[in-house]
Amino acid sequence: MTDLALEKTATGTVRRLSPAPFGIGVLLIVAYGVPPLVASEYLFDAILTPFLALALAGLGLNILTGYAGQVSLGSSAFMAVGAYAAYNLALRLPGLPFLLDILLAGLVAAAVGLLFGLPSLRLRGFYLAVSTLAAQFFVQWVFNKVGWFSNDSPSGIVTVPPLSVAGLPLDSSAGRYLFALGVVTAVTLAVWRLVESPTGRALVALRDHETAARVIGIPVLRVKLLAFAVSSFIIGVAGVLWAFAYLRTVEPAGFNLDRSFQILFIVIIGGLASLRGAFLGAALIVVFPLLLARLGEALLGGLFDSGVLEMSQRIVLGLLIITFLIAEPAGLTALLDRAWNRICGRFRRAG
C-alpha cells in the first residue's frame, strides 16, 4: 500500500509518500479510541499510563543523549523536580489551571537542568556522567531533608490532588490515561518539530563532532545548554505524569537512582536519536517484568517470589542491554525497520 502512495511535486516529478504520517494517524486513533472502550483498570494503571510517562522521559533523555551526545545519569532527579514543582504549585496557588502548573513545573525542571548542565561546558564523557549523577543524589537529598517541598509530611509522602482540567474531572483510570496521552502527544509533536529544525541539526552536529561543529559556526556552548534545558523540561513534565497520573503520590522513593537507569535503558534498547525508540524501549521496560512474572509463576510456581522476580529481572535486562549494545546498537528501531523493509521487499517481488 505504501508503495502505491505517490505525490506530484512542483517540478512535475513523482515521489513516494512516507507511510509514517498515515501510520501515526492510525496509531493515534487507536490509542484515543480503543482503550477507553475495552481496557480494564489494571491495563490502564499497570501498563498504559506508566508506559506513557516513561516514554516521555525517554524522549527527553534522547534529546540530550541521542541527539546531542551528552551523557546523563540524573534523569530521575529532573522527574522529581517536575513532580514536586507541580504539587507545590497546585497546593500553594490553587487558582492556577493545572495545564499551567505542568508548564511551570517543566520550566522549573529546565532551570535545574540548566544549572547541572553547566559542567558540560568543560566536561564530557564519563566525567559529565558523574556530574549528572551528583544531581540525582543532591536533588533526592533536598526533597528528603527539606519538609517544605512535601508540605511538612512526616513520612515525606504526599497524596496529589484529584486530576482535573478546566473543571473536567479526570481522576478515573481512563481519564488519567487520556490526560497523559494528550500531554505525550503534544510534547512528542513539539519534539519532532525541534529535531527536524536547524536546531535539531545543530544538536546532531554537536554529537557527531564537537570541534567540527564549532568550526562551521555552531555555538557549541549554547547548544549544549539548550539540550540540557529542553531535555530537563520534557523529563520534568514526565515526572508530573508519573506522580499525578500513575503513582498519585509524590515521594522521593518514586524518583530514585533505579528510575534514572531505567530511563537510560529505555533509550539504549529503543534506539538513540529516534523518537520511536523512546516508545519502543518504554513498552519493553513496562511489559517485560509482567511477562517475566507470569512466565516464572508458570514454570516455578511458589518458588518464584518477589525477590527472585527482581533478581531475574535485573539479570535478563542486563543481558538484553549487552546484546543490543553488541549486536544492534541502534536498538529496536533498527530491528523493526529492517523487518519492515524485508516485508515490503517481498511484496514488491511478489507483485
KOLRO-155228 format. One record per atom (N, C-alpha, C, O): residue in three letters; x, y, z. Coordinates in steps of 0.1 Angstrom, whole numbers, plus 2048, in hexadecimal, padded with zeros to 3 digits. Layout:
BEGIN
ALAXYZ ...
//
This chain:
BEGIN
MET8087F4800 MET800800800 MET80980D800 MET8068167F9 THR81380D808 THR81C818809 THR82381B7FC THR8268277F9 ASP8268117F4 ASP82D8137E7 ASP8238197DD ASP82881E7D3 LEU8168187DF LEU80D81E7D5 LEU80982C7D9 LEU8038337D0 ALA80D8317E4 ALA80A83F7E8 ALA8148487E2 ALA8208477E5 LEU8108507D9 LEU8198597D1 LEU8158687D3 LEU80A86B7D6 GLU81F8707D1 GLU81D87F7D2 GLU8248857C6 GLU82F8827C3 LYS81C88F7C0 LYS8228967B5 LYS8288A37BA LYS8218AB7C0 THR8358A67B7 THR83B8B17BC THR8398BD7B3 THR8338BC7A8 ALA83E8C97B7 ALA83C8D57AF ALA8448D47A2 ALA8408DB798 THR84E8CC7A1 THR8568CB794 THR8508C078B THR8558BE780 GLY8458BA78F GLY83F8B0787 GLY8448A2789 GLY83E899784 THR84E8A0791 THR853893794 THR84A88C79E THR8428937A6 VAL84A87F79F VAL8428787A8 VAL84B8717B2 VAL85586A7AF ARG8478727BF ARG84F86C7C9 ARG8468647D3 ARG83A8677D3 ARG84C85A7DA ARG8448527E3 ARG84185A7F0 ARG84A8617F5 LEU8358587F5 LEU83285E802 LEU83685580D LEU83584980B SER83B85B818 SER83E853823 SER83284D82A SER82885382B PRO83384082E PRO82883A835 PRO82683F843 PRO81C83C84A ALA830847848 ALA83084B856 ALA82485385A ALA81D84F864 PRO82085E853 PRO814865857 PRO80785D858 PRO7FF85E861 PHE80585484E PHE7F984B84F PHE7FA84285B PHE7F0840862 GLY80683C85D GLY807833868 GLY805839875 GLY7FF83487E ILE80B845877 ILE80984D883 ILE7FB851886 ILE7F6850891 GLY7F485587B GLY7E685887C GLY7DD84D881 GLY7D584E88A VAL7E084187B VAL7D883587F VAL7DB83188D VAL7D282E895 LEU7E8832891 LEU7EC82F89F LEU7E58388A9 LEU7E18348B3 LEU7E58458A6 LEU7DE84F8AF LEU7CF84C8B0 LEU7CA84D8BB ILE7C98498A5 ILE7BA8468A5 ILE7B88398AE ILE7AF8398B6 VAL7C182F8AD VAL7BF8238B5 VAL7C28278C4 VAL7BB8228CD ALA7CD82F8C6 ALA7D08328D4 ALA7C583A8DB ALA7C38378E7 TYR7BF8438D4 TYR7B584B8DA TYR7A78448DB TYR79F8468E4 GLY7A583C8D1 GLY7978368D0 GLY7958288D6 GLY78A8268DC VAL79F8208D5 VAL79D8128D9 VAL79E80F8E8 VAL79580A8EE PRO7A98138EF PRO7AB8108FD PRO7A0815906 PRO79B80D90E PRO79B821904 PRO79082590D PRO78381D90C PRO77B81D915 LEU782816901 LEU77680E8FF LEU7787FF904 LEU76E7F9909 VAL7847FA903 VAL7857EC906 VAL78F7E9911 VAL78F7DE916 ALA7987F2915 ALA7A37EF91E ALA79D7EF92C ALA7947F6930 SER7A37E6935 SER7A07E5943 SER7A87F094B SER7B17F5946 GLU7A47F2957 GLU7AC7FB960 GLU7BA7F6962 GLU7C37FE962 TYR7BC7E9963 TYR7C97E3964 TYR7D27E7958 TYR7DE7EB95A LEU7CC7E694C LEU7D47E9940 LEU7D87F8940 LEU7E37FB93C PHE7CF801944 PHE7D280F945 PHE7DD81294F PHE7E781894C ASP7DA80D95B ASP7E3810967 ASP7F0809967 ASP7FA80F96C ALA7F17FD962 ALA7FD7F6963 ALA8067F6956 ALA8127F3956 ILE8007F994B ILE8077F993E ILE807806936 ILE81180C934 LEU7FB80A932 LEU7FA815929 LEU7FF82292E LEU806829928 THR7FA82693A THR7FE833940 THR80D834943 THR81383D940 PRO81382A94A PRO82182A94C PRO82982A940 PRO83483093F PHE824822936 PHE82B822929 PHE82C830923 PHE83683491E LEU821838923 LEU82184591D LEU82B84E925 LEU83285691F ALA82B84E932 ALA83485693A ALA842853938 ALA84B85C936 LEU846846937 LEU853842935 LEU858845927 LEU863848924 ALA84F84391D ALA85284690F ALA85585590E ALA85F858906 LEU84E85E915 LEU85186C914 LEU85E86F91A LEU866877915 ALA861868926 ALA86E86A92C ALA879866923 ALA88486C921 GLY87785A91C GLY881855912 GLY88385F907 GLY88E861902 LEU878865902 LEU87986F8F8 LEU88187B8FC LEU8898808F4 GLY87F87F908 GLY88888A90D GLY89688790E GLY89F88F90A LEU89987B913 LEU8A7877914 LEU8AD875906 LEU8B9878904 ASN8A58708FD ASN8AA86E8EF ASN8AF87C8E9 ASN8B887C8E1 ILE8A88878EC ILE8AC8948E7 ILE8BB8968EB ILE8C389B8E4 LEU8BD8948F8 LEU8CA8978FE LEU8D588D8FA LEU8E08908F5 THR8D28808FB THR8DC8758F9 THR8DC8718EA THR8E786F8E4 GLY8D086E8E4 GLY8D08698D7 GLY8D38738CC GLY8DB8718C3 TYR8CD87F8CE TYR8D088A8C3 TYR8DC8938C6 TYR8E38968BD ALA8DE8978D3 ALA8E98A08D6 ALA8F58998DB ALA90089F8DC GLY8F488C8DE GLY9008848E2 GLY9058878F0 GLY9118848F3 GLN8FD88C8F9 GLN90188F906 GLN8FB885910 GLN8EF883911 VAL90487E917 VAL8FF873920 VAL8FA87892D VAL8FF881933 SER8EE873931 SER8E887793E SER8E386B945 SER8DD862940 LEU8E686B952 LEU8E286095B LEU8D9866966 LEU8D685F970 GLY8D3872964 GLY8CB87896E GLY8BD87C96A GLY8B788596F SER8B8874960 SER8AB87795B SER8A0877966 SER89787F965 SER8A186D96F SER89686C979 SER896878982 SER88B87C987 ALA8A187F984 ALA8A288B98C ALA899896985 ALA89289D98C PHE899897978 PHE8918A1972 PHE88389D971 PHE87A8A6971 MET880890971 MET87288C973 MET86D890980 MET862895981 ALA87588E98B ALA871892998 ALA86F8A1999 ALA8658A699F VAL8778A9993 VAL8768B8993 VAL8688BC98D VAL8618C4993 GLY8658B6981 GLY8588B997B GLY84D8B5984 GLY8438BC985 ALA84D8A998A ALA8428A4992 ALA8408AD99E ALA8358B19A1 TYR84B8B09A5 TYR84A8B89B1 TYR8468C69AE TYR83E8CC9B5 ALA84B8CB9A3 ALA8478D999F ALA8388DA99C ALA8318E39A0 ALA8338D0994 ALA8248D0991 ALA81C8CE99E ALA8128D599F TYR8208C59A7 TYR8198C49B3 TYR8188D19BB TYR80E8D49C0 ASN8238D79BD ASN8238E49C5 ASN81C8EF9BE ASN8168F79C4 LEU81D8F09B1 LEU8158FA9A9 LEU8068F79AB LEU7FE9019AE ALA8028EB9AA ALA7F48E79AD ALA7EF8EA9BB ALA7E48EE9BD LEU7F88E89C4 LEU7F58EA9D3 LEU7F58F89D7 LEU7EC8FD9DE ARG7FF9009D2 ARG80190D9D7 ARG7FA9189CE ARG7F89239D2 LEU7F89149C2 LEU7F191D9B8 LEU7E59169B2 LEU7E59139A6 PRO7DB9139BA PRO7D090B9B5 PRO7C89119AA PRO7C090A9A3 GLY7C991E9A8 GLY7C192499D GLY7C792198F GLY7C1924985 LEU7D491D98E LEU7DA91A981 LEU7D490E97A LEU7D2904981 PRO7D290F96D PRO7CE903966 PRO7D98F8967 PRO7E58FC967 PHE7D58EC967 PHE7DF8E1969 PHE7E88E095D PHE7F48DD95E LEU7E38E3951 LEU7EC8E3945 LEU7F78EE946 LEU8028EC942 LEU7F48F994D LEU7FE90394F LEU8088FE95A LEU813901959 ASP8028F7964 ASP80B8F196E ASP8158E8967 ASP8218E896B ILE8118E095E ILE81A8D7957 ILE8258DF94F ILE8318DB94F LEU8208E9948 LEU82A8F1940 LEU8348F894A LEU8408F8947 LEU8308FD955 LEU83990495E LEU8428F9965 LEU84E8FC967 ALA83D8ED968 ALA8458E396E ALA8508DF964 ALA85B8DC968 GLY84C8DE957 GLY8568DB94D GLY8618E594C GLY86D8E294A LEU85D8F294E LEU8678FD94D LEU8708FD95A LEU87C8FF959 VAL86B8F9965 VAL8738F7971 VAL87D8EC96F VAL8898EE972 ALA8788E1969 ALA8828D6967 ALA88C8DA95C ALA8988D695E ALA8888E2952 ALA8928E7948 ALA89C8F094F ALA8A88EF94B ALA8988F8958 ALA8A290195F ALA8AC8F9967 ALA8B88FB968 VAL8A78EE96E VAL8B08E6976 VAL8B98DE96D VAL8C58DC96F GLY8B38D9961 GLY8BC8D2958 GLY8C68DB952 GLY8D18D694F LEU8C38E8950 LEU8CC8F194A LEU8D88F3954 LEU8E38F4950 LEU8D48F4961 LEU8DE8F596B LEU8E88EA96C LEU8F48EB96C PHE8E38DD96B PHE8EB8D296C PHE8F18CF95E PHE8FA8C695D GLY8ED8D6954 GLY8F38D4947 GLY8FF8DD945 GLY9078DB93B LEU9028E694E LEU90D8EF94C LEU91A8E794C LEU9238EB945 PRO91C8DC954 PRO9298D5952 PRO92B8CF944 PRO9378CC941 SER9218CE93C SER9238C992F SER92B8D2926 SER9308CE91C LEU92C8DF92B LEU9348E8923 LEU9438E5924 LEU94B8E991C ARG9478DE92F ARG9558DA931 ARG9578CB931 ARG9628C692F LEU94D8C3934 LEU94E8B5935 LEU9478AE92A LEU93E8B3923 ARG94B8A1928 ARG94489991E ARG94788A922 ARG94F88792A GLY93F88291C GLY94087391E GLY93E86F92C GLY934873932 PHE947867931 PHE94586193F PHE94486C949 PHE93C86B952 TYR94C876948 TYR94C881952 TYR93F888953 TYR93A88C95D LEU93988B947 LEU92C891946 LEU92188894C LEU91888D953 ALA92287B94A ALA91887294F ALA91987295F ALA90E872965 VAL925873964 VAL926873973 VAL920880978 VAL91A880983 SER92288B971 SER91C898976 SER90D898976 SER90789D97F THR90789196C THR8F889096C THR8F4886977 THR8E888897C LEU8FC87C97A LEU8F9873985 LEU8F887B992 LEU8F087899B ALA901885993 ALA90088D99F ALA8F38949A1 ALA8EE8969AC ALA8ED898995 ALA8E089F996 ALA8D689699B ALA8CD89A9A3 GLN8D6889998 GLN8CD87F99D GLN8CD87E9AC GLN8C387F9B3 PHE8D987D9B2 PHE8DB87C9C0 PHE8D78899C7 PHE8D18899D2 PHE8DB8949C1 PHE8D88A19C8 PHE8C98A49C8 PHE8C48A89D3 VAL8C28A29BD VAL8B48A59BD VAL8AC89C9C6 VAL8A38A09CD GLN8B088F9C6 GLN8A98869CF GLN8AB88A9DE GLN8A28889E6 TRP8B788E9E1 TRP8BB8929EF TRP8B289E9F2 TRP8AD89F9FE VAL8B18A89EA VAL8AA8B49EC VAL89B8B19EF VAL8958B69F9 PHE8958A89E7 PHE8878A59E9 PHE88589D9F5 PHE87A89D9FB ASN88F8959FA ASN88D88EA06 ASN88F896A12 ASN889894A1D LYS8988A0A12 LYS89B8A8A1E LYS8938B5A1F LYS8918B9A2B VAL88E8BBA15 VAL8878C8A16 VAL8788C5A15 VAL8738C1A0B GLY8728C6A21 GLY8648C2A22 GLY85A8CBA1B GLY84F8C7A18 TRP85E8D7A17 TRP8558E0A10 TRP8508DAA03 TRP8458DC9FF PHE8598D39FC PHE8558CD9EF PHE84A8C39F0 PHE8428C29E7 SER84A8BC9FB SER83F8B29FD SER8358B6A07 SER82E8AEA0D ASN8338C4A08 ASN8298CAA11 ASN82B8C4A20 ASN8218C2A27 ASP8388C3A24 ASP83B8BEA31 ASP8358B1A35 ASP8318AEA40 SER8338A8A2B SER82E89BA2E SER838893A36 SER844892A31 PRO83488CA41 PRO83E885A49 PRO84587AA41 PRO851877A43 SER83D873A38 SER843868A30 SER84A86DA23 SER851865A1D GLY848879A20 GLY84D87EA13 GLY84587AA07 GLY84987E9FC ILE83A873A09 ILE83186F9FE ILE8258779FF ILE81E878A09 VAL82187D9F4 VAL8158859F3 VAL80C8809E8 VAL81187C9DD THR7FF8819EA THR7F587D9E0 THR7F28899D7 THR7EF8949DD VAL7F28879CA VAL7F08929C1 VAL7E18959C1 VAL7D988C9C3 PRO7DD8A19BD PRO7CE8A49BC PRO7C889C9B0 PRO7D08989A7 PRO7BB89A9B0 PRO7B58939A5 PRO7B789A998 PRO7B78A7997 LEU7BA89398D LEU7BD899980 LEU7B189E97A LEU7A7897978 SER7B18AB976 SER7A78B196E SER7AC8BC965 SER7B68C3969 VAL7A68BE95A VAL7AA8C9950 VAL79E8D194C VAL7948CB947 ALA79F8DE94E ALA7948E794B ALA7868E2951 ALA77C8E394B GLY7878DD95D GLY77B8D9964 GLY7778CB961 GLY76D8C6966 LEU77D8C5957 LEU77A8B7953 LEU7818AD95B LEU78E8AC95A PRO77B8A5964 PRO78289B96C PRO788890963 PRO78188A95B LEU79488D966 LEU79B88395F LEU7A2879968 LEU7AD873965 ASP79C877974 ASP7A386E97E ASP7A085F97C ASP7A5858984 SER79885C973 SER79684D970 SER7A2848969 SER7AA84F964 SER7A383B968 SER7AF835961 SER7AF839953 SER7BA83C94D ALA7A483894C ALA7A383C93E ALA7A684B93C ALA7AC84F933 GLY7A1853946 GLY7A3862945 GLY7B2865946 GLY7B786E93F ARG7B985F950 ARG7C7862951 ARG7CF85D945 ARG7D8864941 TYR7CB85293F TYR7D184D933 TYR7D0857928 TYR7D985A921 LEU7C385C926 LEU7C186591B LEU7C887291D LEU7CD878913 PHE7C9877929 PHE7D088392C PHE7DF881929 PHE7E5889922 ALA7E587692E ALA7F387392B ALA7F587291C ALA800877917 LEU7EC86B915 LEU7EE869906 LEU7ED8778FF LEU7F58798F6 GLY7E5880904 GLY7E488D8FE GLY7F1895900 GLY7F689B8F6 VAL7F689490C VAL80389C90E VAL80E896906 VAL81689D900 VAL80F888906 VAL81A8828FF VAL8198858F0 VAL8238878E9 THR80D8858EA THR80B8888DC THR8108968D9 THR8178988CF ALA80C8A08E1 ALA8108AE8DF ALA81F8AF8E0 ALA8258B68D7 VAL8258AA8EA VAL8338AB8EC VAL83B8A48E1 VAL8458A98DC THR8368988DD THR83D8918D2 THR83D8998C5 THR8478998BE LEU83289F8C2 LEU8318A78B6 LEU83A8B38B6 LEU8418B68AD ALA83B8B98C2 ALA8458C48C4 ALA8538BF8C2 ALA85B8C68BC VAL8568B48C8 VAL8648AE8C6 VAL8678AB8B8 VAL8728AD8B3 TRP85D8A58B1 TRP85F8A28A3 TRP8628AF89B TRP86B8AF892 ARG85B8BA89E ARG85E8C6897 ARG86C8CB89A ARG8738D1892 LEU8708C98A7 LEU87D8CE8AB LEU8898C68A4 LEU8928CC89E VAL8888B98A3 VAL8938B189E VAL8938B288E VAL89E8B0888 GLU8888B6888 GLU8888B987A GLU88C8C7876 GLU88E8CA86A SER88E8CF880 SER8928DD87E SER8A18DF87D SER8A88D5880 PRO8A68EB87A PRO8B58ED87A PRO8BA8EB888 PRO8C68E7889 THR8B38ED892 THR8B88EB8A0 THR8BA8DC8A2 THR8C48D88A8 GLY8B18D389D GLY8B48C589D GLY8C08C1896 GLY8C88B889A ARG8C28C788A ARG8CE8C3883 ARG8DB8C888A ARG8E58C2889 ALA8DA8D3891 ALA8E58D8899 ALA8E88CE8A5 ALA8F48CC8A8 LEU8DE8C88AB LEU8E08BE8B5 LEU8E78B28B0 LEU8F08AD8B6 VAL8E38AD8A4 VAL8EA8A289E VAL8F88A589A VAL90189D89C ALA8FB8B1895 ALA9088B5892 ALA9118B589E ALA91D8B189E LEU90B8BA8A9 LEU9138BA8B6 LEU9168AC8BA LEU9218A98BF ARG90D8A38B9 ARG90F8958BD ARG91988E8B4 ARG9228878B9 ASP9198908A7 ASP92288989E ASP93088E89F ASP93988689F HIS93289B8A0 HIS9408A08A1 HIS93F8AF8A6 HIS93C8B889F GLU9438B08B3 GLU9418BD8BA GLU94A8C88B3 GLU9468D38B1 THR9578C48B0 THR9608CD8AB THR95C8D289D THR95C8DE899 ALA9578C8894 ALA9528CC887 ALA9468D5888 ALA9458DE880 ALA93D8D2892 ALA9318DB894 ALA9368E9897 ALA9308F2892 ARG9408EA89F ARG9448F88A3 ARG94B8FF897 ARG94990B895 VAL9528F788F VAL9588FD883 VAL94E902879 VAL95090D873 ILE9438FC877 ILE93990086D ILE92F90B873 ILE92690E86D GLY93290F87F GLY92B91B885 GLY92091788E GLY918920892 ILE91E90B892 ILE91490789C ILE91890C8AA ILE9239088AE PRO9109138B1 PRO9139188BF PRO91290C8C8 PRO9089098CE VAL91D9058CA VAL91D8F88D1 VAL9198F98DF VAL9118F18E4 LEU91E9038E6 LEU91A9058F4 LEU90B9078F6 LEU9059028FF ARG9069108ED ARG8F79138EE ARG8EF9078EB ARG8E59048F1 VAL8F38FF8E1 VAL8EC8F38DD VAL8EC8E98E8 VAL8E28E28EA LYS8F78E78EE LYS8F88DE8F9 LYS8EE8E1904 LYS8E78D9909 LEU8EE8EE908 LEU8E58F2913 LEU8D68F190F LEU8CD8EE916 LEU8D48F4902 LEU8C68F28FD LEU8C28E48FD LEU8B68E1901 ALA8CB8DB8FA ALA8C78CC8FB ALA8C48C8909 ALA8BA8C190B PHE8CC8CD913 PHE8C98CA921 PHE8BB8D0925 PHE8B48C992C ALA8B98DC921 ALA8AC8E3925 ALA8A08DC91F ALA8968D9926 VAL8A08D9912 VAL8958D390B VAL8938C5911 VAL8888C1913 SER89E8BD912 SER89D8B0917 SER8978B0925 SER88E8A8928 SER89B8B992E SER8968B993C SER8888BE93C SER8808B9945 PHE8848C7933 PHE8768CB933 PHE86D8BF930 PHE8638BD936 ILE8718B7925 ILE8688AC922 ILE8688A192D ILE85E89C930 ILE87489F933 ILE87489593D ILE86C89A94A ILE866892951 GLY86D8A794C GLY8658AD957 GLY8568AB955 GLY84F8A795E VAL8518AD949 VAL8438AA945 VAL84089C947 VAL83589894C ALA849893943 ALA847884945 ALA846881954 ALA83E878958 GLY84E88895C GLY84D88796B GLY83F88A970 GLY83A884979 VAL83989596A VAL82B89996E VAL82288D96B VAL81988A973 LEU82388895F LEU81A87D95B LEU81C871964 LEU81386A968 TRP82986E967 TRP82C862970 TRP82586497E TRP82085A983 ALA826870983 ALA820872991 ALA811874990 ALA80A86E999 PHE80C87C987 PHE7FE87F987 PHE7F5875980 PHE7EA872985 ALA7FA86F975 ALA7F286696E ALA7F4857972 ALA7EB84F970 TYR800854976 TYR803846979 TYR804843988 TYR7FB83C98E LEU80E84998F LEU80F84699E LEU80484C9A6 LEU8008469B0 ARG8008589A2 ARG7F68609AA ARG7FC8649B7 ARG7F48689C0 THR8098639B9 THR8108689C4 THR81D86E9BF THR82186C9B4 VAL8238779C8 VAL83087C9C5 VAL8398789D1 VAL83687B9DC GLU8438719CE GLU84C86C9D8 GLU85A86A9D2 GLU85B8669C6 PRO86586C9DA PRO87286B9D4 PRO87685D9CF PRO87D85C9C6 ALA8708539D6 ALA8738459D2 ALA86E8429C4 ALA8738399BD GLY86484A9BF GLY85F8479B1 GLY86884D9A7 GLY86684B99B PHE8738549AB PHE87C85A9A1 PHE88A8579A5 PHE8938609A6 ASN88D84B9A8 ASN89A8479AD ASN8A48449A1 ASN8A0846995 LEU8B08409A4 LEU8BA83D99A LEU8B6832990 LEU8B9833985 ASP8AF828995 ASP8AA81E98D ASP8A1823981 ASP8A281E976 ARG89982E984 ARG89183497A ARG89A83A96F ARG89683A963 SER8A5841973 SER8AE84796A SER8B383C960 SER8B483E954 PHE8B8831966 PHE8BD82695D PHE8B2820954 PHE8B581D949 GLN8A682095A GLN89B81A952 GLN899823945 GLN89681E93A ILE899830947 ILE89783993C ILE8A3838932 ILE8A1838926 LEU8AF836937 LEU8BB83492E LEU8B9827926 LEU8BC82791A PHE8B581D92D PHE8B3810926 PHE8A881191B PHE8A980B910 ILE89E81991D ILE89381C913 ILE89A821907 ILE89781D8FC VAL8A382B908 VAL8A98318FD VAL8B28288F6 VAL8B28278E9 ILE8BA8208FD ILE8C38168F7 ILE8BC80B8F0 ILE8BF8088E4 ILE8B28068F6 ILE8AA7FB8F0 ILE8A27FF8E4 ILE8A27F98DA GLY89C80B8E5 GLY8938108DB GLY89B8158CF GLY8978138C3 GLY8A681C8D1 GLY8AE8218C7 GLY8B18308C9 GLY8A88388CB LEU8BE8338C8 LEU8C28418CA LEU8BE8498BE LEU8BD8448B3 ALA8BB8568C1 ALA8B78608B7 ALA8AB85B8AE ALA8AB85C8A2 SER8A28558B5 SER8968508AF SER88A8538B8 SER88984F8C3 LEU88085A8B2 LEU87485D8BA LEU86C8508BD LEU86784E8C8 ARG86C8488B3 ARG86583B8B5 ARG86C8328BF ARG86582B8C6 GLY8798348C0 GLY88082C8C9 GLY87C82D8D8 GLY87C8248DF ALA87983A8DB ALA87483C8E9 ALA8688348EC ALA86682F8F7 PHE85E8338E3 PHE85282C8E5 PHE85481D8E5 PHE84E8168EC LEU85D8198DC LEU85F80A8DB LEU8678058E7 LEU8637FB8ED GLY87180D8EC GLY8788098F8 GLY86F80A904 GLY87080190D ALA867814905 ALA85E815911 ALA854809911 ALA85180391C ALA84F805905 ALA8467FA904 ALA84C7ED90A ALA8467E5911 LEU8597EB906 LEU8607DF90A LEU8637E0919 LEU8617D6920 ILE8677EB91E ILE86A7ED92C ILE85E7EB935 ILE85F7E5940 VAL8527EF931 VAL8467EE939 VAL8407E0938 VAL83C7DA942 VAL8407DA92C VAL8397CD92A VAL8427C292E VAL83D7B7933 PHE84F7C392D PHE8587B8930 PHE8577B293E PHE8567A693F PRO8577BB949 PRO8557B5956 PRO8487AD958 PRO8487A395F LEU83D7B2952 LEU8317AA953 LEU83179D94C LEU82D793951 LEU83779D940 LEU839790939 LEU842786940 LEU84077A941 LEU84D78C946 LEU85678494D LEU85077E95A LEU85277295D ALA847786961 ALA84078196C ALA837775969 ALA83676B970 ARG82F77795E ARG82676D95A ARG82D760956 ARG829755959 LEU83876294E LEU84075694A LEU84674F956 LEU846743957 GLY84C757960 GLY85275196B GLY848749974 GLY84A73E979 GLU83C74F975 GLU83174897D GLU82D73B976 GLU82A73197C ALA82C73B969 ALA82872F961 ALA833724962 ALA82F718963 LEU840728962 LEU84A71E962 LEU84E71A970 LEU85170E973 LEU84F72397A LEU854720987 LEU849720992 LEU84C71C99E GLY83E72598F GLY833726999 GLY83772F9A5 GLY83B73A9A3 GLY83572A9B1 GLY8377329BD GLY8467369BF GLY84973F9C7 LEU84F72F9B9 LEU85D7329BB LEU8617409B5 LEU86B7469B9 PHE8597449AB PHE85C7519A4 PHE85575C9AC PHE84B7629A8 ASP85B7609B7 ASP85676B9BF ASP85B7799BA ASP86277A9B0 SER8587839C2 SER85B7919BD SER86A7939BD SER86F79A9B4 GLY87278D9C6 GLY88078E9C6 GLY8877889BA GLY88F78E9B4 VAL88277C9B7 VAL8877759AB VAL88477C99F VAL88B77D995 LEU87778299E LEU87378A993 LEU87C796990 LEU880798985 GLU87F79D99B GLU8877A999A GLU8957A5995 GLU89B7AC98C MET89B79B99B MET8A8796997 MET8A8792988 MET8B1795980 SER89E78A984 SER89D785977 SER89C79096D SER8A1790962 GLN89479A971 GLN8917A5968 GLN89E7AD965 GLN8A17B195A ARG8A67AF970 ARG8B37B696E ARG8BC7AE965 ARG8C37B495C ILE8BD7A1967 ILE8C679995F ILE8C2799950 ILE8CA79C948 VAL8B579694E VAL8B1795940 VAL8B27A3939 VAL8B67A492D LEU8AE7AE940 LEU8AF7BB93A LEU8BE7BF937 LEU8C07C592D GLY8C77BB940 GLY8D57BE93E GLY8DA7B7931 GLY8E17BC929 LEU8D57AA930 LEU8D97A2924 LEU8D47A8917 LEU8DA7A990D LEU8C77AD918 LEU8C17B490D LEU8C97C0908 LEU8CC7C28FD ILE8CD7C8912 ILE8D47D490F ILE8E27D1909 ILE8E67D78FF ILE8E97C790E ILE8F67C3909 ILE8F47BE8FA ILE8FC7C18F2 THR8E97B68F8 THR8E77B18EB THR8E47BC8E1 THR8E97BC8D6 PHE8DC7C68E5 PHE8D97D18DC PHE8E67D98D9 PHE8E87DD8CE LEU8EE7DC8E3 LEU8FA7E48E1 LEU9047DD8D8 LEU90B7E48D0 ILE9047D08D8 ILE90D7C98D0 ILE9077C68C2 ILE90E7C88B8 ALA8FB7C08C2 ALA8F67BB8B5 ALA8EE7C68AE ALA8EF7C78A1 GLU8E77CF8B5 GLU8E07DA8AE GLU8E07E68B6 GLU8D67E98BD PRO8EA7EF8B5 PRO8EB7FB8BC PRO8E08058B9 PRO8DC80D8C2 ALA8D98048AE ALA8CE80D8AA ALA8C18088B0 ALA8B780F8AF GLY8C17FD8B7 GLY8B57F98BF GLY8AA7F38B8 GLY8AB7EF8AC LEU89E7F38BE LEU8927ED8B9 LEU88E7F48AC LEU8887EE8A3 THR8908018AB THR88C80989F THR893803893 THR88C801889 ALA89F800893 ALA8A67FB888 ALA8A17ED884 ALA8A07E9879 LEU89F7E588F LEU89A7D788C LEU88C7D7885 LEU88A7D087C LEU8837E088A LEU8767E1884 LEU8777E7876 LEU8707E386D ASP8807F0873 ASP8827F6866 ASP8867EB85C ASP8827EA851 ARG8907E3860 ARG8957D8858 ARG88A7CE855 ARG8887C984A ALA8827CB85F ALA8777C185D ALA86D7C7853 ALA8687C084B TRP8697D4855 TRP8607DA84C TRP8657DB83E TRP85D7D8834 ASN8727DE83C ASN8787DE82E ASN8777D0828 ASN8757CF81C ARG87A7C6830 ARG8797B882A ARG86B7B5826 ARG8697AF81B ILE8617B982E ILE8537B682A ILE84F7BD81E ILE8497B8815 CYS8537CA81D CYS8507D2811 CYS8577CD805 CYS8517CC7FA GLY8637C8807 GLY86B7C27FB GLY8647B67F6 GLY8647B47EA ARG85F7AD7FF ARG8597A17FA ARG84C7A47F3 ARG84979E7E9 PHE8447AE7F7 PHE8387B27F1 PHE83B7B87E3 PHE8347B57D9 ARG8467C07E2 ARG8497C57D5 ARG84D7BA7CB ARG84A7BB7BF ARG8557B17D0 ARG8597A67C7 ARG84D79D7C3 ARG84C7997B8 ALA84479B7CD ALA8387937CA ALA82F79A7C0 ALA8297947B8 GLY82F7A87C0 GLY8277AF7B7 GLY82D7B07A9 GLY8277B67A0 
//
